[in-house]
Amino acid sequence: MADNARAKRLADLIREVVAQKLQRGIKDPRLGSHVTITDTRVTGDLREATVFYTVYGDDEERASAAAGLESAKGILRSEVGRAAGVKFTPTLTFVADALPDNARTIEDLLDRARASDEAVRDAASGASYAGDADPYKKPGDDEDDTTA
């Protein structure tokens, strides 16, 4: 089993090689400039690599980019094997990265929280106290207090 540093180096190399090959070497129109490689992870035995990618566009472009990556998997793997020089070239699995969707969900939640805070701020701006402004008793204020 390989050490984690070696797996990390191989993962970084795979990410760079796949990104460069997608940008310059593959002529598939489905894989235009809107595919971005975000991360790569390699198993401890260096046999399998998971490549995370994002596609800027609608669901149709995401589906066509996934099909394009699947069809270019062999070319990309051979290019990784050529660049890595390892005994066994890892198999590549492409997974759409959920980071942009998660970020969009968080932004929507933050927008709703800001709107809710603004509504509370607007409701509180004209409000007055339910009782006196100073609810605490002070010595000498109450006439019933008698000191003996």
Disulfide bonds with the S-S distance in Angstrom:
none
